[in-house]
């Protein structure tokens, strides 16, 4: 079933049982969880090559190290990236948006362990 370019149409079709499977961003997990009254499982996309050198497609990437930036700007940008990737930041972002956390240490945090309805049943990326 072609639900078009709007990912929310795919979520609605899945929730209503019109499709048995959909490909979507992990950001859709929160909406699926809110409206699905049946058991389902979310899985990561297949890798494009060997696990040691391949990974999932990353959307909304943050590019912090490019030509034309001073050493101080690059250092500051990496500090921001480190903060955003920290377990605490990733736990809060995942809970608020439904996106899969990118830091494996999130699963060990008390707030995540209390969340029995973990919306991302696959292991997060390292």
N, C-alpha and C positions, 0 to 999 in steps of 0.2 A: 504494500500500500504506500503510495507516494503521499506523504503528508506535507510536502512543500519544504520551504527553507526555514520556516519558523519552528524551532525545536520544541516549543510548547505544544504544537499540534501533535507531534509524535508522542509526547507525554500523555496527552489527553486520549489519544487512540489506544495507548498501552493500558491506561487506567480503566478504560471502558471495555477492554478485552477485544478490541478490533484487530490488534496485532499481538503476536506472541513474543516478539522480540523487537528491540529498537536499538539504534546506535545513537548515543547522545553524550554530552559532556557530563562529567561527574557533578556539575552544578545542577543538573536536573534531578539528582537523587532526592533532594529535600521535597520537591513537588511530587515525585512518584510516591514517596513514603506517606505524604499527607493524604493522597487520594486513592491508593491501591488497597482494596479490601481482600487481597489474596497474597499468597506467598510468592516471592520473586527473588531473583539473585542478580546482583550486578557483578560484572567481570570486566577486567581491563581489556583494551584492544590487544590483539596479538602483536608480538614484537616483529619488527621488520628485518631482523637478523639475529645473530648470536646475542644472548642475554648480556654478555660482558661488554658489548659495544653498541647495543641498541636499547631503545626505550620507547615509551609511549609518546604519542604526539602531545606536546604541551601547548596549550592555548593561553593567550594573554601574557605572553612571556615578557619579562622585565629585562631589558638589555642595559647593562650598567657600565660596560667597559668598551668605549669606542674611541676612534681617533679624534683628536682635537680637544680632549679634556685633560686638564692638569692632573698631576699626581694626587693633589689634595681632593679634587673632585672625584677621582676614581676611588680613593680610599673612603670618602664619605658615602659614595654610592654602594660600596660593598658593606659598609656598616648598616645601611638601610636594608639591603638584601638579607643580611644575617639576622636582623631583627624580624623581618617578615617571615623568614624561614624557621624561626625559633619554635620549639614545641608549644609554648604558651600562645604565641600569635597564631600558629597554624590551628590549634585547637579551637580558639575563638572564631577564626575565619571559617573553619569547616562547619562549626555548629550554626553560625549565622547564615551561611550561604548554601550549604549542601555540597560544596566542592570537596573532593578528596584531599586530605592533608598530604603534604609532600615530605613530611618529616616522620619517620618511623617511631620516634620517641613519643609522639602524641598518644599512642595507644597505652602507654604506661602511666599517663597522667590520671589522677583521681577522677576528674570530671568526665573523662572519656570512659573510664571503667564503670562509672555509674550509669552511663547512657546505654542501657540494654538494647535499645533500638538503633544500634550503630548503623548509620546510613551507608557506609562504605565497607562492605564485607570483605573486600580484597585488601591485601597488604598495601599500605601507601608506599610511594616511591621513596628511595633513600635520598 
